[in-house]
């Protein structure tokens, strides 16, 4: 076996589809939450242009999701409305518990979101710095 750090599923035709990275996976009350899946669901919201989801520590659930949302150009969405929308459109454990509206997501030169920057930002907010 070659351990790539990817998570995938086998479809009905026997093809492997890569769905996420193991390092991005977080566990909410015993359920595996895959950020890429949650991000794809959130992108169906009409006010969301881009989104990145990371797991953050939670005293009761172990970890919960935090979504960083870049709004569409014409809107400034209400984080509470996005949370309510998410609860209606996905399983409870997948729905983010926090939403931060941001101007842009941090991308590396390869075009991937630098999720460690987002986690560090939340940790700094939590620490009060």
PyMOL commands that set and color helices and strands:
alter all, ss='L'
color gray80, all
select helices_A, chain A and resi 22-24+35-42+79-89+115-127
alter helices_A, ss='H'
color red, helices_A
select strands_A, chain A and resi 6-10+16-21+26-28+31-33+48-58+62-71+98-102
alter strands_A, ss='S'
color yellow, strands_A
deselect
rebuild
show_as cartoon
